[in-house]
Amino acid sequence: MTPEISEAPATISDPVNAAILAVSEDRLAGFQTDPFGEIASRTGIPVETVMQRIVTMLRAGTIRRVRQTLLSTSLAQGALCAWEVAPERLDAAFDFMFREDPFSGHVVIRTTDAVSAGSKYRLWTTLKVPQGYSLRKHAEWLRGAVGAQRYRLMPARMLFALGVGHVRRRGLEPGARSQERARPMQASVVELSDLQWRVLVALKREFAPGEILRDVWSARARDAGLDVETFVNVARSLQERRVIGRFSTFLEHVKPTAGNERATRYNALFHWAVPAGREIDAGSEVARHYVITHAYWREGGPEFHGVNIMAVAHGMEKERVLAHKAAIDEHLREAGIGFSYTNVFWGGRSEIKPSEIAPDAYRSFCASRGIDPETMRTDPKEGASG
């Protein structure tokens, strides 16, 4: 049964909601057989209340989506993509990437305080294409579709942090960090069987309010044409193969929500160009800072002054975000890791959706656009820029 909905508040600042979100945003790692029970156990809040509050926040738009996330870097070729688009085309390109392309995930218009060669790349997206298909060819198709002048694809060579946790990150002091360096994670694609894909497609679909149930997986097992035991066993095998991320409630973190509250106001993409050979050291040091939600080794190339470490942080005040950045800069220097260039790309207009990664979905997309999917297959060698 779906929990009954009362007049429970939907605001982030409500103490019960805040306690739930501090766990549910990014603390439920891996495949969770009883995610709402786990949140209840960790918070001490009754599971019925946990489900009720999540439903209330989801219906109010405070929570943008509830879903089992995947480590999509292990399931599909992907990259951060910076696009140079003429100013008069920028909003239309943004709308197309968000509304028309299932393979573009985060879509953000960014600006910089310090003008540089990279400042002309205003539109930033994440782009993933299913296994067997070409990231470069899809980017070329997108360039023609939106009239972009050029683009830069920046695949992740190594991951250091991958999370959200806006609520639990509030109030952090600049420089607050773990005692240990972050552990680097290799970005490599894992091949799956047809059965595993069936389970994965059912797993990753976001939950509607009426699906927030204690017995959360029975309906998904039926969708996959499986009994619950088989479904759960396959899901666990996927976790062993390191393609399962976390069970998460994603906040609407840009637009105002219930009570005119925001989860965060400023979204900053930090860039550093560190010496070749020090990328893993630098990424591991950057990602140990609690404020960082995402950190990667990506090659920005000459368009971005040789940047090779990128990280994302959020905050309610711009000066506070910059203070966190300054603390990380100082920590890198203290660790003996210099950098020849650094910059901050601030997020403005943004939309976030999960990128589609199923091969069948790509074939269907191509058919709907009059594209022969075989012409979009991966070539032996792919370039990084357009």
Secondary structure, DSSP 4 states (H G I P E B T S, - for coil): -PPP--S----TTSHHHHHHHHHHTT-EES--SSHHHHHHHHHT--HHHHHHHHHHHHHHTSEEEEEEEE-GGGTEEEEEEEEE--GGGHHHHHHHHHHH-TTEEEEEEEEESS--GGGG--EEEEEEEETTB-HHHHHHHHHHHHT-SEEEEE-EEEEEEE---TTTTTTPPTT-B-SSPPPPEE-------HHHHHHHHHHHSPPPGGG--SS-SHHHHHHTT--HHHHHHHHHHHHHTT-EEEEEEEE--SS--GGG--S-SEEEEEEEEPPTT-HHHHHHHHTTBTTEEEEEEEEEEGGGTTEEEEEEEEESSHHHHHHHHHHHHHHHHHTT---SEEEEEEEEEEE--PPP--HHHHHHHHHHTT--GGGGBPPSS--SB-
